[in-house]
Amino acid sequence: MKIELTYFAVDGNYGEAREMAVLNTAKWTGKDWQRIHEASDSERVKVAVELDKKYFPVSQACFLVLDRQLVTFFPDKSIK
């Protein structure tokens, strides 16, 4: 069965849900957001996961979409 994942956001954005992370950013600082804004499109999700590890080193699970599959990601593991 073919699976195509698409995200829909309340701000009206939508698109292909590929290599996507949904993270708790409540503790992020202005410097953290600067790193996100300065990251290239292809590196942004990796930078975001690194920042997530800074604030939630073990306890919080993240949800990632990699290669069109939803997976649970624990920050103490690395993504490729």
C-alpha positions in Angstrom: 0.0 0.0 0.0 1.4 3.4 -1.0 1.4 6.0 1.8 1.6 9.7 1.1 1.8 11.9 4.2 0.8 15.6 4.0 0.8 18.0 6.9 -1.9 20.6 7.4 -1.2 23.5 9.8 -3.7 25.9 11.4 -1.9 28.8 9.8 -3.0 27.5 6.4 0.3 26.0 5.4 0.4 22.5 4.0 2.8 20.3 2.1 4.6 17.0 1.9 5.4 15.6 5.4 8.9 14.3 4.7 11.8 14.5 7.2 9.7 16.5 9.6 10.0 16.9 13.4 7.4 18.1 15.8 9.1 19.4 18.9 8.4 21.3 22.1 10.1 24.7 21.6 8.8 26.4 24.7 12.3 26.6 26.3 14.1 27.8 23.1 15.8 31.2 23.3 16.3 33.9 20.7 19.8 32.4 20.0 18.2 29.0 19.4 15.7 30.4 16.9 18.6 32.3 15.2 20.3 28.9 14.6 17.1 27.7 13.0 16.8 30.7 10.8 20.5 30.5 9.7 20.4 26.7 9.0 20.1 25.6 5.4 16.8 24.0 4.4 18.4 20.6 4.3 20.0 21.0 7.8 17.2 22.7 9.6 15.5 19.5 11.0 18.9 18.2 12.3 19.5 21.6 14.0 16.1 21.5 15.6 16.6 18.0 16.9 20.0 19.1 18.4 18.3 22.0 20.1 15.6 19.6 21.4 18.3 17.4 23.0 19.7 20.4 24.8 16.5 21.0 26.7 15.1 17.4 26.8 18.1 15.1 26.9 16.3 11.9 27.6 12.8 12.2 28.8 10.8 13.5 25.9 9.9 11.7 22.7 9.7 13.6 19.4 7.7 12.6 16.4 9.5 12.5 13.1 8.3 11.8 9.6 11.2 10.1 7.7 10.8 8.7 4.2 7.0 9.1 4.5 6.7 7.0 7.7 5.8 8.4 11.1 8.3 7.3 13.8 8.8 8.1 17.4 12.2 9.5 18.1 13.9 9.7 21.5 16.4 12.5 21.7 19.1 10.2 23.2 19.3 8.4 19.9 20.8 10.1 16.8 19.1 10.5 13.4 20.9 9.9 10.2 
